[in-house]
Amino acid sequence: MLNDILKAVKTICVPHYLTNVLLCVIYFILKTCQPFCTLLFNDCQLELKEWEWLTFLGCIIVIKTRKQANFISYISTACMFGKVLNFLLFFKQGPFYGLSYGILCLLHLIFCPEPVYSGPENFTYFRGINLVEELERDKKSTWVIGFYAAWSPACISFAPLFAQISSEYALTNLKFGKLDASRYPEIAKKYNIDTSTWSKQLPTVILFQEGKEKSRLPYFDAKNRVVKYFFQKENMTRDLGLNDAYQQCKKTAPKEKKAKSPKELNGTEVKSPESKKKD
């Protein structure tokens, strides 16, 4: 538990998240702390309406983040709603304040982007029909394909998890791949994936065996409606059947060929330097 907390703290202690949190609480700081409140607002207390808005924000954050996959997703979502409220509060004080805060948020997005995952990964990027062709060609392998959209925050948050799982589970006959469903909507449609901006199917992960779909996340209920799914490593590997697929593929995976010895290569025995001295 302590290791998880330390890991979360270490992850968040980077410029992007620190400045993101600061932007989320900057109105409260400037409005209640001297000398900023006197210089900017001529008042050092929050109004009743502002307290009501802050309370409403707290309720929204609790509702929207109660099932976030990890601590980083929780912080990012909370800060997003916090910055929206900050913009409204600054704009209420005057258009100049609102515009200045909006520019700060834009500069933060440009010069302090969210850190990109740089850990190990083991998957193939597919382009359009190449995915269908590969599934038809390589039916002896089990494929785990992640369908994503570059503009989707959920897909961006999911990318490190997919990379980690691909690194840990990949075998010679258990392979991983990704396809940008927003760029190839015809392929997404073939696998019954909605790529619209309001879609609940991004990201989608499908496990293929013998070229056919075996399981997918998120899945459909009895009425063919998408069931919202929160991607976590333990849940994903269990619900996708990845652990069973791994054990099955491990048993049938082609064995690596051992390197031939000098004797086998040349057909004659090769003596070591020590044996040559004795001769």
C-alpha positions as CSV (number, residue, x, y, z in Angstrom):
1,M,0.0,0.0,0.0
2,L,2.8,2.4,1.0
3,N,4.7,1.6,-2.3
4,D,1.6,2.4,-4.3
5,I,1.2,5.8,-2.5
6,L,4.9,6.6,-3.1
7,K,4.6,5.6,-6.7
8,A,1.5,7.8,-7.2
9,V,3.3,10.8,-5.5
10,K,6.4,10.3,-7.7
11,T,4.2,10.2,-10.8
12,I,2.4,13.4,-10.0
13,C,5.5,15.4,-9.0
14,V,6.2,16.5,-12.6
15,P,5.6,20.0,-14.1
16,H,2.4,19.0,-16.0
17,Y,0.4,17.7,-12.9
18,L,1.8,20.3,-10.5
19,T,0.9,23.2,-12.7
20,N,-2.4,21.6,-13.5
21,V,-3.3,21.4,-9.8
22,L,-2.1,25.0,-9.3
23,L,-4.4,26.2,-12.2
24,C,-7.3,24.3,-10.5
25,V,-6.9,26.2,-7.2
26,I,-5.5,29.5,-8.3
27,Y,-8.7,31.5,-8.0
28,F,-9.1,30.4,-4.4
29,I,-5.5,31.4,-3.6
30,L,-5.7,34.8,-5.3
31,K,-9.1,35.6,-3.8
32,T,-8.2,34.7,-0.2
33,C,-4.5,35.4,0.3
34,Q,-2.8,38.8,0.8
35,P,-1.6,40.8,-1.0
36,F,-3.2,39.2,-4.2
37,C,-6.8,39.6,-3.1
38,T,-6.4,43.3,-2.3
39,L,-4.5,44.1,-5.5
40,L,-6.8,42.1,-7.9
41,F,-10.2,42.1,-6.3
42,N,-10.3,44.6,-3.5
43,D,-11.9,41.9,-1.4
44,C,-10.4,38.9,0.5
45,Q,-13.5,36.8,1.0
46,L,-15.4,34.4,-1.2
47,E,-18.9,35.4,-1.9
48,L,-21.8,33.1,-0.9
49,K,-22.5,32.3,-4.6
50,E,-18.8,31.3,-5.1
51,W,-19.0,29.0,-2.1
52,E,-22.1,27.4,-3.7
53,W,-20.3,26.9,-7.0
54,L,-17.3,25.3,-5.2
55,T,-19.7,22.9,-3.3
56,F,-21.4,22.1,-6.6
57,L,-17.9,21.4,-8.2
58,G,-17.1,19.0,-5.3
59,C,-20.2,17.1,-6.0
60,I,-19.5,16.9,-9.7
61,I,-15.9,15.7,-9.1
62,V,-17.1,13.0,-6.7
63,I,-19.7,11.7,-9.2
64,K,-17.4,11.8,-12.3
65,T,-14.3,10.4,-10.7
66,R,-15.6,7.7,-8.4
67,K,-14.7,4.9,-10.8
68,Q,-11.5,6.3,-12.3
69,A,-9.0,3.6,-13.3
70,N,-6.1,5.2,-11.4
71,F,-5.0,8.1,-9.3
72,I,-3.6,10.1,-12.3
73,S,-6.9,9.8,-14.1
74,Y,-8.7,11.0,-10.9
75,I,-6.4,14.1,-10.7
76,S,-6.7,14.9,-14.4
77,T,-10.5,14.7,-14.4
78,A,-10.8,16.7,-11.1
79,C,-8.5,19.4,-12.5
80,M,-10.4,19.6,-15.8
81,F,-13.7,20.5,-13.9
82,G,-11.8,22.7,-11.6
83,K,-10.3,24.8,-14.4
84,V,-13.8,25.2,-16.0
85,L,-15.1,26.6,-12.7
86,N,-12.0,28.8,-12.3
87,F,-12.6,30.3,-15.8
88,L,-16.2,31.1,-14.9
89,L,-15.2,32.7,-11.6
90,F,-12.4,34.8,-13.2
91,F,-14.8,35.8,-16.0
92,K,-17.3,36.9,-13.4
93,Q,-14.7,39.3,-12.1
94,G,-14.2,40.7,-15.5
95,P,-13.6,39.6,-19.2
96,F,-9.9,40.5,-18.8
97,Y,-9.5,38.1,-15.9
98,G,-11.3,35.3,-17.8
99,L,-9.3,35.9,-21.0
100,S,-6.0,35.9,-19.0
101,Y,-6.8,32.7,-17.3
102,G,-7.8,31.0,-20.5
103,I,-4.4,32.0,-22.0
104,L,-2.6,30.5,-19.0
105,C,-4.5,27.2,-19.5
106,L,-3.6,27.2,-23.2
107,L,0.1,27.9,-22.5
108,H,0.0,25.1,-19.9
109,L,-1.3,22.7,-22.6
110,I,1.4,23.7,-25.1
111,F,4.5,24.0,-22.9
112,C,3.6,21.4,-20.1
113,P,1.9,18.6,-22.0
114,E,1.0,15.4,-20.1
115,P,3.9,13.0,-19.9
116,V,4.0,10.3,-22.5
117,Y,4.4,6.7,-21.5
118,S,8.0,5.6,-22.1
119,G,8.0,2.1,-20.6
120,P,8.3,-1.3,-22.5
121,E,5.8,-2.3,-25.1
122,N,5.3,-5.1,-27.5
123,F,2.6,-4.5,-30.1
124,T,2.1,-3.7,-33.8
125,Y,0.4,-0.7,-35.3
126,F,-2.0,-1.6,-38.1
127,R,-3.3,0.5,-40.9
128,G,-6.8,-0.2,-42.2
129,I,-7.2,-3.4,-44.2
130,N,-3.8,-4.7,-43.0
131,L,-5.4,-5.8,-39.7
132,V,-8.0,-7.9,-41.5
133,E,-5.4,-9.4,-43.7
134,E,-3.1,-10.3,-40.8
135,L,-6.0,-11.9,-38.8
136,E,-6.8,-14.0,-41.9
137,R,-3.2,-14.9,-42.6
138,D,-2.1,-15.8,-39.0
139,K,-4.9,-17.9,-37.6
140,K,-2.5,-19.9,-35.5
141,S,-1.8,-16.9,-33.3
142,T,-4.0,-15.3,-30.7
143,W,-4.3,-11.5,-31.3
144,V,-5.3,-8.8,-28.8
145,I,-6.2,-5.7,-30.7
146,G,-6.8,-2.3,-29.1
147,F,-9.0,0.1,-31.1
148,Y,-8.5,3.8,-30.1
149,A,-8.9,7.4,-31.2
150,A,-6.1,9.9,-30.8
151,W,-8.5,12.6,-29.7
152,S,-10.1,10.5,-26.9
153,P,-8.9,11.3,-23.3
154,A,-10.0,7.8,-22.3
155,C,-7.7,6.3,-25.0
156,I,-4.8,8.4,-24.0
157,S,-5.2,7.3,-20.4
158,F,-5.5,3.6,-21.5
159,A,-2.4,3.6,-23.7
160,P,0.2,3.0,-20.9
161,L,-1.9,0.1,-19.5
162,F,-2.1,-1.6,-22.9
163,A,1.6,-1.1,-23.5
164,Q,2.4,-2.7,-20.1
165,I,0.1,-5.7,-20.7
166,S,1.5,-6.2,-24.2
167,S,5.0,-6.3,-22.7
168,E,4.2,-8.8,-20.0
169,Y,1.9,-11.2,-21.9
170,A,3.3,-11.2,-25.5
171,L,4.5,-14.6,-26.8
172,T,5.4,-15.8,-30.3
173,N,1.8,-16.9,-30.7
174,L,0.1,-14.3,-28.5
175,K,0.4,-11.0,-30.2
176,F,-0.8,-7.5,-29.6
177,G,-1.8,-4.7,-32.0
178,K,-3.4,-1.3,-32.2
179,L,-5.5,0.5,-34.8
180,D,-6.6,4.1,-34.9
181,A,-10.4,3.5,-35.3
182,S,-11.0,7.2,-36.0
183,R,-8.7,7.1,-39.1
184,Y,-10.2,3.8,-40.4
185,P,-13.9,4.0,-39.6
186,E,-14.7,1.2,-42.1
187,I,-12.6,-1.2,-40.1
188,A,-14.1,-0.1,-36.9
189,K,-17.6,-0.6,-38.4
190,K,-16.6,-4.1,-39.5
191,Y,-15.9,-5.0,-35.8
192,N,-19.0,-3.1,-34.6
193,I,-17.2,-0.2,-33.0
194,D,-18.8,3.3,-32.8
195,T,-16.2,6.0,-33.4
196,S,-18.4,9.1,-32.9
197,T,-17.5,11.7,-30.3
198,W,-20.1,10.5,-27.9
199,S,-19.1,6.8,-28.3
200,K,-18.8,4.6,-25.2
201,Q,-16.6,2.1,-27.2
202,L,-13.3,4.0,-27.2
203,P,-11.1,2.3,-26.4
204,T,-12.2,-1.2,-27.4
205,V,-10.0,-4.3,-26.9
206,I,-10.9,-7.5,-28.8
207,L,-9.2,-10.9,-28.4
208,F,-9.1,-12.9,-31.6
209,Q,-8.5,-16.6,-31.8
210,E,-8.2,-18.3,-35.2
211,G,-9.1,-15.0,-36.8
212,K,-12.4,-14.7,-35.0
213,E,-13.6,-12.6,-32.1
214,K,-13.4,-14.5,-28.8
215,S,-14.1,-11.7,-26.3
216,R,-14.2,-7.9,-26.1
217,L,-14.2,-4.9,-23.7
218,P,-16.4,-3.0,-23.3
219,Y,-19.0,-5.7,-24.0
220,F,-22.7,-5.6,-24.9
221,D,-25.6,-6.5,-22.6
222,A,-28.6,-8.7,-23.5
223,K,-30.3,-5.7,-25.2
224,N,-27.2,-5.1,-27.4
225,R,-26.3,-1.9,-25.4
226,V,-22.7,-1.0,-24.6
227,V,-21.8,-1.6,-20.9
228,K,-19.5,1.2,-19.7
229,Y,-16.2,-0.4,-18.7
230,F,-13.4,1.0,-16.5
231,F,-10.1,-0.4,-17.7
232,Q,-7.9,-1.7,-14.9
233,K,-5.2,-4.3,-15.3
234,E,-6.7,-7.0,-13.0
235,N,-10.2,-6.5,-14.4
236,M,-9.1,-6.4,-18.0
237,T,-7.0,-9.5,-17.9
238,R,-9.8,-11.4,-16.2
239,D,-12.8,-10.2,-18.2
240,L,-10.9,-10.5,-21.5
241,G,-9.8,-14.1,-20.7
242,L,-6.2,-13.0,-21.2
243,N,-4.8,-15.2,-18.5
244,D,-6.3,-18.3,-19.9
245,A,-5.2,-17.4,-23.4
246,Y,-1.7,-16.8,-22.2
247,Q,-1.5,-20.3,-20.5
248,Q,-2.9,-21.9,-23.6
249,C,-0.5,-20.1,-26.0
250,K,2.4,-20.8,-23.7
251,K,1.8,-24.6,-24.1
252,T,1.6,-24.5,-27.8
253,A,4.2,-21.8,-28.5
254,P,7.0,-22.9,-30.9
255,K,10.1,-23.7,-29.0
256,E,13.1,-21.5,-29.7
257,K,15.9,-23.3,-31.6
258,K,19.0,-23.8,-29.6
259,A,22.2,-22.4,-31.1
260,K,24.4,-25.1,-32.6
261,S,27.7,-25.9,-31.1
262,P,31.0,-25.5,-33.1
263,K,31.1,-29.3,-33.3
264,E,27.7,-29.5,-34.9
265,L,28.4,-26.6,-37.3
266,N,31.8,-28.0,-38.5
267,G,31.2,-31.7,-38.1
268,T,34.4,-31.9,-36.1
269,E,35.3,-31.4,-32.5
270,V,36.7,-28.0,-31.7
271,K,39.3,-28.1,-28.9
272,S,39.4,-25.5,-26.2
273,P,42.6,-23.4,-25.7
274,E,43.4,-25.5,-22.6
275,S,43.2,-28.8,-24.4
276,K,45.5,-27.5,-27.2
277,K,48.2,-26.7,-24.7
278,K,48.1,-30.3,-23.3
279,D,48.5,-31.6,-26.8
